Each structure stands twice: as structure tokens, then as C-alpha cells.
Amino acid sequence: MPCQPGGTSSTALNIFLVDNEPHCSDAIGATLEEGGRMVETFPSGDGFFHSFHPGMWACLVIGARLPDMSGIELLGRLHLKGQYPAAIIIGGDGGARAAVAAMEAGAVDFIEKPYRRLDMLAGIERAFRHIYRRAINVAAHDKAAARLQSLTPREWQIMDLVLDGHPSKNIAADLGISQRTVENHRASVMTKSGAKSMPALARLAMAAAGPAPESLAPR
């Protein structure tokens, strides 16, 4: 269900709570709904897994121990499908070891039960910030890719060699073409990309090359 992150943005997000303890779910749900947020609750990992759709800007709050799988296992199944919701794992024991395991699995945060209200709200805000950073990275990738999409295969090849530090003379010898042809291709790359300098072209190429799917996971 749509929600507004802290009432500070018009971007529709989703909060999903996956926990099989009704009294705990009710309490957490009430906390998460502060500020007008909407929360959808699931009692099992499998039930959530089959209802979650790729492309959702989602914040996921997961019980560490569910009746059918652990919270970490649920995250793993989502990641295998290329889905990286900003996740918070909540658990009643395990201490530092459980927290480390949750973060290594790609969670944004780990909160122990019984949780403190302010800790939960702070975790949600961190999750939202992660979602916005990810959205910015994806937008930068799309914009950079659009600026480079008109390059020919040869221009891509020469751009890569130039960015690797190879001078035009060496590129010409390696490819069996004239140095003037290499220079013409370089000029075409700069014109099509709109880059004004080699550092600007390098930043553009790096943005176009990512984000890879694994880079969307929380760090």
C-alpha cells in the first residue's frame, strides 16, 4: 500500500511488515504508521515472497524467525530474484552476532526485540534514505546510458582504450587503423556524449556501466 516517507516526499513507497507474532506485529505496525505511513502485514515469509512485485520502492521489516524461514533466508530468496528492498530485521536474541549476520545479508538495520519506538523510526528513516540514494543512482545510470547509446561499436572500443590510458598512436597500431581515424572517433565520442573533458567522459562511462544488480543491495 502506498505511503509517504515521513511526509517529506511525493514519491510512493511501500512498507511491508513480515512477522508471525500478532501482538508484536500490531505494536510495530502502530509505530510504523505514525506520520500517515501505510503498512501491509504478512504472517509468513512465503506469503510475502509471492506477493512482492519487482520495481516496488519498498521498505521491508522482517522478523528474524518466521514459521517457514528466517528473515535472512527471505532476503536471500529476494536477492536471487534480483529484488533488493531496503530491509530491517527484528529479532529477540543473538546480539552482535545476529546484527552482523543481518547486515552481511544485505539488511539496512537490525533491531532487537523488545524494540524502542525511536530506534524503529530511525531505522525506517535510514531505509528511506537508502531507497532515495538508490533511485538517484539508477537515474544517473539511465541518463548516462542515454547519452552514450548512439556510439558505434568502434567508438565504444576506442573510448574504452582511451579511458584505459592508451595514446592514439598506440590505439591506431593495435587496431590497424590510421591515427587520424582514431582522432576522428575520439572527437565523435566527445560530441555524442556531450563530455567536455576526459575526466567528464570517464565519470559518464562509469555511471553508464552501473549500477550492477548487486550494487542495489544495502551496504
C-alpha positions as CSV (number, residue, x, y, z in Angstrom):
1,M,0.0,0.0,0.0
2,P,1.4,3.5,-0.7
3,C,2.9,5.6,1.9
4,Q,4.8,8.8,2.2
5,P,8.2,8.7,3.9
6,G,7.9,11.0,6.8
7,G,5.6,13.2,4.8
8,T,8.6,14.8,3.1
9,S,8.2,13.4,-0.5
10,S,5.6,12.7,-3.0
11,T,7.3,9.5,-4.1
12,A,5.1,6.5,-3.4
13,L,6.8,3.9,-1.2
14,N,5.7,0.7,0.4
15,I,6.3,-0.6,3.9
16,F,5.8,-4.4,4.4
17,L,5.9,-6.0,7.9
18,V,6.6,-9.7,7.9
19,D,6.2,-11.2,11.4
20,N,4.2,-14.1,12.8
21,E,3.7,-12.7,16.3
22,P,0.3,-10.9,16.3
23,H,1.0,-8.8,19.4
24,C,4.4,-7.8,18.1
25,S,3.1,-7.0,14.6
26,D,0.3,-4.9,16.0
27,A,2.7,-2.8,18.1
28,I,5.3,-2.4,15.3
29,G,2.5,-1.6,12.8
30,A,1.2,1.1,15.0
31,T,4.7,2.6,15.3
32,L,5.4,2.4,11.6
33,E,2.0,4.1,10.7
34,E,3.0,7.2,12.6
35,G,3.1,10.2,10.3
36,G,0.5,8.8,7.9
37,R,2.5,5.9,6.7
38,M,0.6,2.8,5.5
39,V,1.8,-0.7,6.3
40,E,0.9,-4.1,4.9
41,T,1.4,-7.1,7.2
42,F,2.2,-10.7,6.3
43,P,2.5,-13.6,8.9
44,S,4.9,-15.7,6.8
45,G,7.9,-15.2,4.5
46,D,6.4,-17.3,1.8
47,G,3.2,-15.3,1.7
48,F,5.1,-12.1,1.3
49,F,7.6,-13.5,-1.2
50,H,4.8,-14.5,-3.6
51,S,3.0,-11.1,-3.4
52,F,6.1,-8.9,-3.7
53,H,6.5,-7.4,-7.2
54,P,9.8,-6.2,-8.7
55,G,10.1,-2.5,-9.1
56,M,8.4,-1.6,-5.9
57,W,10.2,1.1,-3.9
58,A,9.8,-1.0,-0.7
59,C,10.9,-0.9,2.9
60,L,10.7,-4.4,4.5
61,V,10.6,-5.0,8.2
62,I,11.2,-8.8,8.8
63,G,11.0,-10.9,11.9
64,A,14.3,-12.8,12.3
65,R,12.4,-16.0,12.9
66,L,9.4,-16.8,10.8
67,P,7.4,-20.0,10.8
68,D,8.6,-21.1,7.3
69,M,12.0,-19.4,7.0
70,S,14.3,-17.0,8.7
71,G,14.4,-13.3,7.9
72,I,17.8,-13.8,6.3
73,E,16.6,-16.6,4.2
74,L,13.7,-14.4,2.9
75,L,16.2,-11.7,2.0
76,G,18.3,-14.3,0.2
77,R,15.4,-15.5,-1.9
78,L,14.5,-12.0,-2.9
79,H,18.1,-11.2,-3.9
80,L,18.2,-14.3,-6.1
81,K,15.3,-12.9,-8.0
82,G,17.1,-9.5,-8.4
83,Q,14.9,-7.8,-5.8
84,Y,16.6,-5.6,-3.2
85,P,14.1,-3.9,-0.8
86,A,15.5,-1.8,1.9
87,A,15.2,-4.3,4.8
88,I,15.2,-4.1,8.6
89,I,15.5,-7.4,10.5
90,I,14.0,-7.5,14.0
91,G,15.0,-10.2,16.5
92,G,14.8,-11.1,20.1
93,D,18.2,-12.6,20.7
94,G,21.6,-13.2,19.1
95,G,23.1,-9.8,20.0
96,A,26.0,-8.5,18.0
97,R,26.4,-11.8,16.0
98,A,22.8,-11.6,14.8
99,A,23.2,-8.0,13.8
100,V,26.4,-8.7,11.8
101,A,24.6,-11.6,10.1
102,A,21.7,-9.4,9.1
103,M,23.9,-6.7,7.7
104,E,26.0,-9.2,5.8
105,A,22.8,-10.5,4.3
106,G,22.0,-7.0,2.9
107,A,19.8,-5.6,5.7
108,V,19.8,-1.8,6.3
109,D,19.5,-2.3,10.0
110,F,19.0,-4.9,12.8
111,I,16.7,-4.0,15.7
112,E,16.4,-6.2,18.8
113,K,13.0,-7.1,20.5
114,P,11.6,-5.6,22.6
115,Y,12.3,-2.6,20.3
116,R,12.4,1.0,21.3
117,R,10.0,3.2,19.3
118,L,12.7,5.8,18.4
119,D,15.0,3.0,17.2
120,M,12.3,1.7,14.9
121,L,11.5,5.1,13.5
122,A,15.2,5.9,13.0
123,G,15.6,2.5,11.2
124,I,12.7,3.4,8.9
125,E,14.2,6.7,8.0
126,R,17.6,5.1,7.2
127,A,15.7,2.6,5.0
128,F,14.0,5.5,3.1
129,R,17.3,7.3,2.7
130,H,18.8,4.2,1.2
131,I,15.8,3.9,-1.3
132,Y,16.3,7.5,-2.3
133,R,20.1,7.1,-2.8
134,R,19.4,4.0,-4.9
135,A,16.8,6.0,-7.0
136,I,19.4,8.7,-7.6
137,N,22.0,6.1,-8.7
138,V,19.5,4.5,-11.1
139,A,18.5,7.8,-12.6
140,A,22.2,8.8,-13.1
141,H,22.8,5.4,-14.8
142,D,19.8,5.9,-17.2
143,K,20.8,9.4,-18.1
144,A,24.5,8.4,-18.8
145,A,23.4,5.4,-20.8
146,A,21.1,7.5,-22.9
147,R,24.0,9.9,-23.7
148,L,26.2,7.0,-24.9
149,Q,23.7,4.9,-26.7
150,S,24.4,6.4,-30.1
151,L,28.1,5.4,-30.0
152,T,29.1,2.8,-32.7
153,P,30.9,-0.4,-31.6
154,R,34.2,1.1,-32.8
155,E,33.6,4.3,-30.9
156,W,32.9,2.2,-27.7
157,Q,36.1,0.3,-28.3
158,I,38.2,3.4,-28.8
159,M,36.6,5.1,-25.8
160,D,37.5,2.2,-23.6
161,L,41.1,2.2,-24.8
162,V,41.4,6.0,-24.3
163,L,40.0,5.8,-20.8
164,D,42.5,3.0,-20.1
165,G,45.2,5.5,-20.8
166,H,46.3,4.3,-24.3
167,P,47.6,7.1,-26.6
168,S,46.0,7.5,-30.0
169,K,49.2,6.3,-31.8
170,N,49.2,3.0,-29.9
171,I,45.5,2.5,-30.4
172,A,45.9,3.0,-34.2
173,A,48.7,0.5,-34.3
174,D,46.8,-2.1,-32.2
175,L,43.6,-1.7,-34.3
176,G,45.3,-1.5,-37.7
177,I,43.8,1.9,-38.5
178,S,45.3,5.4,-39.0
179,Q,45.9,7.8,-36.1
180,R,43.7,10.3,-37.9
181,T,40.9,7.8,-37.8
182,V,41.4,7.2,-34.1
183,E,41.3,11.0,-33.5
184,N,38.1,11.3,-35.6
185,H,36.5,8.6,-33.5
186,R,37.6,10.3,-30.3
187,A,36.1,13.6,-31.4
188,S,32.9,11.8,-32.3
189,V,32.7,10.2,-28.9
190,M,33.1,13.6,-27.2
191,T,30.5,15.2,-29.4
192,K,27.9,12.4,-28.9
193,S,28.5,12.1,-25.2
194,G,28.5,15.8,-24.5
195,A,31.5,15.4,-22.3
196,K,33.8,18.4,-22.2
197,S,36.9,16.6,-20.9
198,M,38.4,13.1,-20.4
199,P,37.5,13.1,-16.6
200,A,33.9,14.0,-17.5
201,L,33.8,11.2,-20.1
202,A,35.2,8.8,-17.5
203,R,32.6,9.7,-15.0
204,L,29.9,9.3,-17.7
205,A,31.2,5.9,-18.7
206,M,31.3,4.7,-15.1
207,A,27.7,5.9,-14.5
208,A,26.5,4.2,-17.7
209,A,28.2,0.9,-16.6
210,G,26.3,0.7,-13.3
211,P,24.6,0.2,-11.1
212,A,25.0,-3.5,-11.3
213,P,22.2,-5.5,-9.6
214,E,24.4,-6.3,-6.6
215,S,25.1,-2.6,-6.1
216,L,21.4,-2.0,-5.3
217,A,21.7,-4.0,-2.1
218,P,22.1,-2.1,1.1
219,R,25.7,-1.6,2.3
